[in-house]
């Protein structure tokens, strides 16, 4: 976007490793049963979803596509971002280390901030108001 003259007010990156980190873990290639087991480990999906075959049939393609997109992305080095970057993560995220979150600073030319909340990958559910405050602050709202 910045290369096209569109400079975002800020980039909040939540629960996601920096683009400079190694790509994903091959979750997209797992069979449905293993992919569901992986989702259960993250403790962010209502367990009733795993029991409803019809609903699973509707959402599994979208879930798999999300993992394919994440794991297929390859970082192309370029100019650092001129907008502030804030990385948000849970202190017990099984899929994102603090170093991977902190690595967002490698692509930030100006301000970088790392905010760590209690919880796992879905820390947002337990800290909605706090996260909203951080995002409002970084966006200047």
Secondary structure, 3 states (H helix, E strand, C coil): CHHHCCCCCEEEEECCCCCCCCCCCCHHHCCHHHHHHHHHHCCCCCHHHHHCHHHHHHHHHHHHHHHHHHHHCCCCCCCCECCEEEEEEECCCCCCCHHHHHHHHHHECCCEEEEEECCCCCHHHCCHHHHHHHHHHHHCC
